[in-house]
Amino acid sequence: MHYDIVFHLDQGQDELNIALSNIANYLKALASEQFTAVLLVNGPAIKLMVKDADNCAKLTALCEQGLELRVCNNALTHFGIAPAELCPCCRIVPAGVVELVDLQRQGFAYVKP
């Protein structure tokens, strides 16, 4: 089976909370499988990726379990967020929408919480 997945977050805290729950459940359900799980963040949701204690701690814990957290450079620029302000587990990609297309072309399932 192929379990690679991309969760797409572009809204607010409620959607992030759902995504965090979905991701934790996915990682737990497939603990014995080999796969890549990505949380791709763009749009206004980028503001939730700063070193805020609650979100950053939860995101870091999921990254330690294997989640890849990718954030859109265009969104960072648009919202005036410097890379140094991000949660340390974030990896900046040039364009979130292009990253989504690339991942889906590679066979990643797409989930929008």
Steps between C-alpha positions, in 0.01 A plus 500: 500500500602858438426728799681824411275792591495879494282695737429850366448785746421852381251632755489551878544342840187283480625339180847457650348323801315261268818444297704427812245242610480345151879479476542347847233239422657423161847453646362279776288286266792437266780469754630179338490639142760694302358824358550875480254736667519870416318799645513769231416847632423804287270802504391654831581177687867594474441732798441188713849365428694757703672403824168513687540266798186289452508444125876472477518238774224289342650532153848412626365189673337383176817577304694285746260217405578547131280786374661735249384860549534706182408866484454732204759773446244708308273499806791595727575796276135602468443499876840650587628203699875447513630142482663548842152548651386151394472191711838326449350189339365701203661454160441785256394414145489763223127472422246300696264444209781366282610272786144362523495425128843335518399280793175394336686413181725280714192312620438671833141491620360850562309585819365843587385503863 
